[in-house]
Amino acid sequence: MSHPSRRRVIIDTDAKNEADDQYAIVHALLSPTLDVRGLIPAHFGTERSDRSMAESRAEVDLLLELMDLDGRVTVADGAEAAIPDEATPAPSAGAELIIAESKLASAGDPLFVAFLGPLTDMASAILLDPEIVDRPVVVVWIGGMGYGVDWSYPAVEFNLRNDIPAANVVFDSGIAVWQVPASIYSMVSVGYAELEEKIGGTSKLADYLITQLVEWNAEHNGEPIEHRSLGDSPAISLILNPRGGVSRTIPAPRFGREGGYLPGSGHPLKVFETVDVRYLLEDMFAKIRKFGRDQA
Protein backbone atom coordinates (compact mmCIF):
# COMPACT_ATOMS: atom_id res chain seq x y z
CA MET A 1 0.00 0.00 0.00
CA SER A 2 1.43 3.38 -0.93
CA HIS A 3 1.54 5.97 1.81
CA PRO A 4 0.33 9.52 1.25
CA SER A 5 3.11 12.11 1.24
CA ARG A 6 1.16 14.48 3.49
CA ARG A 7 -1.10 14.12 6.53
CA ARG A 8 -4.59 15.60 6.23
CA VAL A 9 -5.33 18.07 9.02
CA ILE A 10 -8.12 20.40 10.11
CA ILE A 11 -7.32 22.94 12.83
CA ASP A 12 -10.15 24.14 15.07
CA THR A 13 -8.87 27.20 16.89
CA ASP A 14 -10.07 29.79 19.42
CA ALA A 15 -7.40 31.94 17.82
CA LYS A 16 -8.08 35.26 19.57
CA ASN A 17 -8.50 33.75 23.02
CA GLU A 18 -4.84 33.89 24.00
CA ALA A 19 -1.48 34.24 22.24
CA ASP A 20 -0.48 30.64 21.52
CA ASP A 21 -2.94 29.43 18.86
CA GLN A 22 -1.19 31.73 16.40
CA TYR A 23 2.07 29.81 16.71
CA ALA A 24 0.37 26.43 16.23
CA ILE A 25 -1.52 27.63 13.13
CA VAL A 26 1.62 29.09 11.56
CA HIS A 27 3.65 25.95 12.37
CA ALA A 28 1.06 23.76 10.64
CA LEU A 29 0.81 25.96 7.56
CA LEU A 30 4.60 26.07 7.18
CA SER A 31 5.00 22.27 7.47
CA PRO A 32 5.34 20.59 4.06
CA THR A 33 4.08 17.19 5.28
CA LEU A 34 0.80 18.64 6.54
CA ASP A 35 -2.11 19.11 4.14
CA VAL A 36 -4.20 21.67 6.02
CA ARG A 37 -7.71 20.97 4.75
CA GLY A 38 -9.21 23.87 6.64
CA LEU A 39 -9.10 26.22 9.61
CA ILE A 40 -12.17 26.46 11.85
CA PRO A 41 -12.39 29.60 14.01
CA ALA A 42 -13.88 28.64 17.38
CA HIS A 43 -15.63 30.45 20.21
CA PHE A 44 -13.94 30.85 23.59
CA GLY A 45 -16.89 31.46 25.87
CA THR A 46 -18.26 34.81 26.95
CA GLU A 47 -15.89 35.89 29.72
CA ARG A 48 -13.95 38.36 27.58
CA SER A 49 -16.24 38.83 24.59
CA ASP A 50 -19.75 38.09 23.41
CA ARG A 51 -18.51 37.63 19.84
CA SER A 52 -15.56 35.36 20.48
CA MET A 53 -15.90 33.17 17.38
CA ALA A 54 -15.97 36.27 15.15
CA GLU A 55 -12.81 37.52 16.87
CA SER A 56 -11.13 34.16 16.23
CA ARG A 57 -12.17 34.43 12.58
CA ALA A 58 -10.59 37.88 12.28
CA GLU A 59 -7.36 36.57 13.82
CA VAL A 60 -7.24 33.59 11.43
CA ASP A 61 -7.78 35.95 8.49
CA LEU A 62 -4.98 38.21 9.74
CA LEU A 63 -2.52 35.31 10.01
CA LEU A 64 -3.36 34.14 6.48
CA GLU A 65 -2.80 37.70 5.22
CA LEU A 66 0.60 37.89 6.96
CA MET A 67 1.53 34.55 5.35
CA ASP A 68 0.37 35.58 1.86
CA LEU A 69 -2.19 32.77 1.97
CA ASP A 70 -5.33 34.89 1.51
CA GLY A 71 -7.98 32.81 -0.24
CA ARG A 72 -5.68 29.78 -0.46
CA VAL A 73 -6.74 28.00 2.73
CA THR A 74 -10.33 26.97 3.49
CA VAL A 75 -11.76 28.81 6.51
CA ALA A 76 -15.11 27.58 7.85
CA ASP A 77 -16.63 29.30 10.88
CA GLY A 78 -17.33 27.14 13.91
CA ALA A 79 -20.24 27.49 16.32
CA GLU A 80 -20.70 30.81 18.07
CA ALA A 81 -21.31 29.15 21.45
CA ALA A 82 -21.21 25.83 23.26
CA ILE A 83 -23.71 23.08 22.52
CA PRO A 84 -26.82 23.48 24.71
CA ASP A 85 -26.71 19.88 25.93
CA GLU A 86 -25.22 16.51 25.07
CA ALA A 87 -28.00 15.63 22.62
CA THR A 88 -28.13 18.91 20.67
CA PRO A 89 -25.53 20.00 18.12
CA ALA A 90 -24.54 23.59 17.36
CA PRO A 91 -24.55 23.35 13.54
CA SER A 92 -21.87 25.31 11.72
CA ALA A 93 -19.86 25.43 8.52
CA GLY A 94 -16.95 24.12 10.59
CA ALA A 95 -18.81 21.01 11.72
CA GLU A 96 -19.89 20.39 8.12
CA LEU A 97 -16.27 20.69 6.97
CA ILE A 98 -15.20 18.06 9.51
CA ILE A 99 -17.96 15.73 8.30
CA ALA A 100 -17.15 16.26 4.61
CA GLU A 101 -13.41 15.70 5.09
CA SER A 102 -14.02 12.63 7.26
CA LYS A 103 -15.77 10.97 4.31
CA LEU A 104 -12.59 11.36 2.24
CA ALA A 105 -10.36 9.73 4.87
CA SER A 106 -9.11 6.15 4.61
CA ALA A 107 -7.24 3.74 6.87
CA GLY A 108 -3.95 4.66 5.20
CA ASP A 109 -4.82 8.36 5.01
CA PRO A 110 -6.70 9.35 8.17
CA LEU A 111 -8.02 12.80 9.00
CA PHE A 112 -6.48 14.53 12.01
CA VAL A 113 -8.64 17.23 13.61
CA ALA A 114 -6.62 19.38 16.02
CA PHE A 115 -8.66 21.20 18.66
CA LEU A 116 -6.85 24.14 20.26
CA GLY A 117 -9.98 25.20 22.17
CA PRO A 118 -13.34 23.67 23.07
CA LEU A 119 -14.62 20.48 21.42
CA THR A 120 -17.88 22.12 20.32
CA ASP A 121 -17.48 21.57 16.58
CA MET A 122 -16.37 17.94 16.95
CA ALA A 123 -19.29 17.13 19.23
CA SER A 124 -21.63 18.81 16.75
CA ALA A 125 -20.17 16.78 13.87
CA ILE A 126 -20.71 13.57 15.85
CA LEU A 127 -24.30 14.51 16.74
CA LEU A 128 -25.06 15.55 13.13
CA ASP A 129 -23.43 12.45 11.57
CA PRO A 130 -22.98 9.64 14.13
CA GLU A 131 -21.26 7.43 11.53
CA ILE A 132 -18.20 9.71 11.72
CA VAL A 133 -17.03 7.75 14.78
CA ASP A 134 -16.43 4.70 12.54
CA ARG A 135 -14.30 6.63 10.06
CA PRO A 136 -10.48 7.00 10.32
CA VAL A 137 -10.57 10.31 12.19
CA VAL A 138 -8.18 11.22 15.02
CA VAL A 139 -9.21 14.03 17.37
CA VAL A 140 -6.16 15.73 18.92
CA TRP A 141 -7.33 17.83 21.87
CA ILE A 142 -5.43 20.34 23.96
CA GLY A 143 -7.54 20.26 27.10
CA GLY A 144 -8.55 18.78 30.43
CA MET A 145 -6.58 18.45 33.64
CA GLY A 146 -3.69 16.09 34.24
CA TYR A 147 -4.48 12.61 35.58
CA GLY A 148 -3.41 11.88 39.12
CA VAL A 149 -0.67 14.52 39.16
CA ASP A 150 0.14 17.04 41.85
CA TRP A 151 0.06 20.06 39.57
CA SER A 152 -2.00 23.17 40.20
CA TYR A 153 -4.30 24.90 37.74
CA PRO A 154 -6.32 27.96 38.83
CA ALA A 155 -9.74 26.40 38.18
CA VAL A 156 -11.39 24.02 35.75
CA GLU A 157 -9.18 23.80 32.64
CA PHE A 158 -10.12 26.55 30.16
CA ASN A 159 -10.74 24.61 26.93
CA LEU A 160 -12.87 22.11 28.81
CA ARG A 161 -14.73 24.80 30.74
CA ASN A 162 -15.93 26.45 27.54
CA ASP A 163 -17.95 23.34 26.58
CA ILE A 164 -18.06 20.47 29.07
CA PRO A 165 -21.06 18.79 27.34
CA ALA A 166 -19.10 18.72 24.04
CA ALA A 167 -16.14 17.04 25.74
CA ASN A 168 -18.51 14.40 27.12
CA VAL A 169 -20.03 13.76 23.69
CA VAL A 170 -16.58 13.26 22.14
CA PHE A 171 -15.15 11.14 24.97
CA ASP A 172 -18.31 8.98 25.08
CA SER A 173 -18.43 8.44 21.31
CA GLY A 174 -15.58 5.99 20.78
CA ILE A 175 -13.88 8.17 18.14
CA ALA A 176 -10.06 8.07 18.37
CA VAL A 177 -8.87 10.81 20.75
CA TRP A 178 -5.35 11.96 21.61
CA GLN A 179 -5.56 14.16 24.70
CA VAL A 180 -2.81 16.58 25.75
CA PRO A 181 -3.84 17.69 29.25
CA ALA A 182 -2.93 20.96 30.94
CA SER A 183 -0.11 19.46 33.01
CA ILE A 184 1.68 18.58 29.75
CA TYR A 185 0.76 21.43 27.41
CA SER A 186 1.82 24.02 29.98
CA MET A 187 5.40 22.74 29.75
CA VAL A 188 5.90 24.24 26.26
CA SER A 189 7.18 27.50 27.70
CA VAL A 190 9.05 30.03 25.60
CA GLY A 191 10.82 33.17 26.85
CA TYR A 192 10.71 36.65 25.36
CA ALA A 193 14.49 36.68 24.89
CA GLU A 194 14.34 33.32 23.12
CA LEU A 195 11.63 34.54 20.75
CA GLU A 196 13.59 37.70 19.91
CA GLU A 197 16.82 35.77 19.33
CA LYS A 198 15.22 32.94 17.33
CA ILE A 199 12.69 34.71 15.08
CA GLY A 200 12.69 38.46 15.88
CA GLY A 201 13.08 40.68 12.81
CA THR A 202 12.83 37.81 10.31
CA SER A 203 9.42 38.82 8.89
CA LYS A 204 6.32 40.87 9.62
CA LEU A 205 4.67 37.58 10.57
CA ALA A 206 7.38 36.76 13.15
CA ASP A 207 7.29 40.23 14.66
CA TYR A 208 3.51 40.04 14.95
CA LEU A 209 3.72 36.66 16.69
CA ILE A 210 6.11 38.10 19.29
CA THR A 211 4.29 41.41 19.77
CA GLN A 212 0.85 39.92 20.27
CA LEU A 213 2.24 37.45 22.83
CA VAL A 214 3.98 40.14 24.88
CA GLU A 215 0.91 42.39 24.70
CA TRP A 216 -1.43 39.59 25.77
CA ASN A 217 0.71 38.86 28.81
CA ALA A 218 0.89 42.54 29.73
CA GLU A 219 -2.89 42.86 29.59
CA HIS A 220 -3.89 39.61 31.28
CA ASN A 221 -1.06 38.74 33.69
CA GLY A 222 -0.84 40.56 36.98
CA GLU A 223 2.65 39.31 37.88
CA PRO A 224 6.08 40.11 36.42
CA ILE A 225 6.50 37.70 33.53
CA GLU A 226 8.80 37.19 30.54
CA HIS A 227 7.57 33.88 29.22
CA ARG A 228 4.47 32.23 27.84
CA SER A 229 3.36 28.63 27.34
CA LEU A 230 2.74 27.78 23.68
CA GLY A 231 0.28 25.23 24.97
CA ASP A 232 -1.56 24.65 21.69
CA SER A 233 1.56 23.68 19.76
CA PRO A 234 1.76 20.00 20.86
CA ALA A 235 -1.34 19.34 18.75
CA ILE A 236 0.72 20.19 15.68
CA SER A 237 4.04 18.61 16.70
CA LEU A 238 2.35 15.30 17.59
CA ILE A 239 0.65 15.14 14.19
CA LEU A 240 3.96 15.95 12.51
CA ASN A 241 5.82 13.43 14.66
CA PRO A 242 3.49 10.97 16.44
CA ARG A 243 6.51 9.41 18.21
CA GLY A 244 7.47 12.81 19.60
CA GLY A 245 5.66 12.16 22.84
CA VAL A 246 5.06 9.41 25.36
CA SER A 247 1.45 8.37 25.89
CA ARG A 248 -0.59 5.77 27.67
CA THR A 249 -3.99 4.39 26.80
CA ILE A 250 -6.67 4.66 29.49
CA PRO A 251 -10.44 4.08 29.62
CA ALA A 252 -12.17 7.29 28.50
CA PRO A 253 -13.67 9.21 31.44
CA ARG A 254 -16.49 11.72 31.55
CA PHE A 255 -16.31 15.23 32.96
CA GLY A 256 -18.29 16.56 35.89
CA ARG A 257 -19.76 20.05 36.02
CA GLU A 258 -16.67 21.25 37.91
CA GLY A 259 -14.36 19.79 35.24
CA GLY A 260 -13.17 16.77 37.22
CA TYR A 261 -12.91 13.25 35.84
CA LEU A 262 -15.73 10.73 36.40
CA PRO A 263 -16.10 7.13 35.24
CA GLY A 264 -17.06 7.19 31.57
CA SER A 265 -17.57 5.06 28.48
CA GLY A 266 -14.27 3.25 28.87
CA HIS A 267 -13.42 3.57 25.17
CA PRO A 268 -9.62 3.63 24.62
CA LEU A 269 -8.24 7.14 25.07
CA LYS A 270 -4.61 8.08 24.31
CA VAL A 271 -3.27 10.53 26.89
CA PHE A 272 0.11 12.14 26.34
CA GLU A 273 2.40 12.33 29.37
CA THR A 274 5.40 13.97 27.68
CA VAL A 275 5.98 15.95 24.51
CA ASP A 276 9.30 16.50 22.71
CA VAL A 277 9.45 20.24 23.37
CA ARG A 278 12.95 20.63 21.91
CA TYR A 279 11.78 19.28 18.55
CA LEU A 280 8.54 21.26 18.67
CA LEU A 281 10.15 24.66 19.28
CA GLU A 282 13.22 24.24 17.09
CA ASP A 283 11.19 22.93 14.14
CA MET A 284 8.74 25.82 14.43
CA PHE A 285 11.47 28.47 14.83
CA ALA A 286 13.39 27.10 11.83
CA LYS A 287 10.30 27.16 9.63
CA ILE A 288 9.43 30.72 10.67
CA ARG A 289 12.99 31.88 9.91
CA LYS A 290 12.91 30.10 6.55
CA PHE A 291 9.57 31.79 5.77
CA GLY A 292 11.24 35.16 6.35
CA ARG A 293 14.17 34.28 4.07
CA ASP A 294 11.86 32.97 1.35
CA GLN A 295 9.78 36.14 1.50
CA ALA A 296 12.87 38.34 1.27
N, C-alpha and C positions, 0 to 999 in steps of 0.2 A: 504494500500500500504506500503510495507516495504521500509525503507529509507536506502540508501547506507551508509556504515560506514565511507567512505572517500569521499572528494570532489575532482573531477577531475580538474587538473590545468595544463596549459602550461604557461611557463614564457618566454617572449620575452624580451631580455636584451641587452642593449648597455654596456656590462659589464666592458669594459676597458675605458669607457668615463670618469667616475669619480671614487669615492671611496665608493659609497653607494649601488650600485647594489649588490655587494658581500654580504652584510649583508642580503638583501632581499632573495637572492638565498639560502643562508645557512639556514635562518629561515624557508623557505618553505620545504627544504629537510629534516630538523630535526623535522618537525611537523607530528605526526602520523596520523592526520585526513586528510592530503593532499596527494593525489595520483598524484605525478608530472609525467605527461604523456610525458613531453619533455621540453628541454631548447632550445630556439632559439637565437643564438648570432645575434645581430643586429648591423647595421652601426650607426655611430654617426656623419655623415657629413664628411667634408674634412678640417675643420679648423686646426685640430691637426695632421691628418694622412690621407693618401690617401688609406689606407688599414684598415679602422676602423673595419669593420665586422670581418676580420681575427684576429685583435687584441682582439676583444670581444670573439671570439672562443677560442683563447689561454687562456684567463682569465677563461672562463667557464671550460676548461679542467683542469686548475691548481686547481680550487676550488674542482672539483670532485676528483682529485688526493689527495688533503689534507684531504678529507672526506672519503677516501677509497671507493669511489663509481665509480672508473674507469670502464667503460664498462657496468655499471648497470643502467644508466639513458640515455634515448634517447637524443641525441644532433643533431639538424637539422639546418644547416646554413640558416640564413635569407638572404635577398637581400643585395647586396654590396652597393647600393645607393638608393636614393629616387625614387619613381615612376616618370616617365617623365611628366605625366599629369593625370587628373582625370579619363581618359578613358582607361589608359594603365597600366596593372599590371607589377610588377617586379618579375617574377616567381622565386621561390626558393624552396628548400627542406622544409624550415620552413613554408611557405605558404601551401605547400601540407600536412604537418603534421597537421596544424590547420584544413584544410578541412577534412582530414581523421578522426581526432578525433571528429569533429563536427557531423559526421554521426553516431557515437556511442553514442551520448548524448541523453537523454530523459528528459521529463518534471520533473521527480523525481530525475534525475541525470544529471544536466546540466554540460556543459564545461565552466570553467572560463579560460579566456586568459588574463594574466596580462602583460601589456605593461609598461616597465620601461624606454622606450626610444620612438623613433618615431613609428607611426602607420603603417609604410610601409607594413609589412607582413600581417596585418589584411586587409588593403585596397586591397592588391594583392589577398588575399583569396576571398574577396567579388567579385572582378572583374573576377576572374577565375571561381568562382562557386556562382553565385548570389543567389542560393537557400539557402545558408548558413544563410542568414538573417532571415529565417523562422524557423531555428533550435534553440534549447534551449542553446544558447551560450551567455555568459556575458563577455563583453570586459571591463576590469578594467584598466583605463589609468591614469598614472601619467603625467599630462601635461596641458598646457593652463594656461592663467592668471586667477586670481580671478575675480568674477563677482561683479561689482559695489562696490569694496572695495578700500579704500585709503591705498594702500600697494605698495611699490615701487619694481620694478624688473628692472635690468639694461637695458634690451631690450626685444625683443620678446622672449617669454619663449622657453627654449632650445629644449625640446623634440618636441614641435610644429614646431619650426624653421627648424628642420632637415627634415621635410616632411609635409608642409602645405597641398598640394593636397591630401595626404593620410588621414589626419585628416578630410578633407572635404568629402571624399568618405565614411568614417566610420560614421561620424555624419549625413550625408544625407541618409544613407542606411536604417535606422529603426532598426538595430540590437540593442540589449540591451547594453547600455554603462553606466558604473559608472565612473565618472570623479573626480579625485582628483587634483584640480588646485594648482598652485604654492603657493598661499597665505596660503594653508592648508599644503601641503607637506613640506614646509620649516620650519614648526613648530616642526618637529621631530628632534630637535637638541640633540646632545650627546657631552659631554665634554671629553677631553683626560683623565682627572683624573678619571671620571666615568668609561670609558672603561678599564683603567688599574685596577681599584678596582673590577669591576664586572667580567671581563673575562681574564685579563692579566695573562699569565703564565699557563693557564689551558690546552692548547694544541698548537701544531704548527699552526693549523687552526686559533685559536683565536689570536695568536701573529701576524700572517700574516694580519688578518683583521685590527688590530690596526696599524701595521707598514705602510701598504699601504695607510691608511687614513691620517696618519700624514705626510707621504711623499708627497701625492697628494696636501695637503694644502700648504706645504712648497714650492712646485714647482709652484703652480698656484694662490696663494693668496698673494697679495702684502702687506697686513696689518698684524699686530700682531694678532694671532688667536689661540685659543685652543679648538675649537669646530668644529663640522661639522653637517650639516643636513643629516639624513638618509632618504632623501626624497622619495626613492623608496619603503621603507618598508610598508607604508600604503596599498599598493596593496596586500601584503600578509596578513597583520593583518585583513583587511576587508573581505577577503575570509575566513580566519579562524573564524572570529567573525563578521558577517554582521551587528550586532547591535552595534558594537564598533565604531560607528560614527553617526553623525547626518547629514542627507541629505535632499535636497528638489528636487522635480521634476520640470524641466523647459522645454520649447520648445527648441529642439536642434538648436543651431546657426550654422553659417558657419564662416570661418576664412578668413580675408582679407590678402593681401600680406604682410602687416606689422604685422600680428598676432592678430589683434583686432577682436572682435566679430561683426558679421553681421547677419541680419535676415536669418534664414535657413529653413530647412525642417519642423521644428516644431514637429518632432517625440519626444516622451518623453525621457528626458535625466536626469539621476540621478547624481546630483552634491553634493559632500560631503563638508560640512561646518565646521565639526569638526571631529577629529579622537581621539580615546582613546590612547593617547601616553603612559600613564603609563602602560597599558596592553601590548601594542606593545613592548616596550623596555624590560620590566621585563620578558615577555614570551620568547623573543629572548635570553636575557642574560642567563636565566635559562636553556634553551635548549643547548646553547653553552657550559655552564659549565658542564652539564650532559654528553655531547658528550666527553668532556675531561676526565671525570671520567670513562666513559664506555671504552674509548680507553686504559686508564691506567690499 
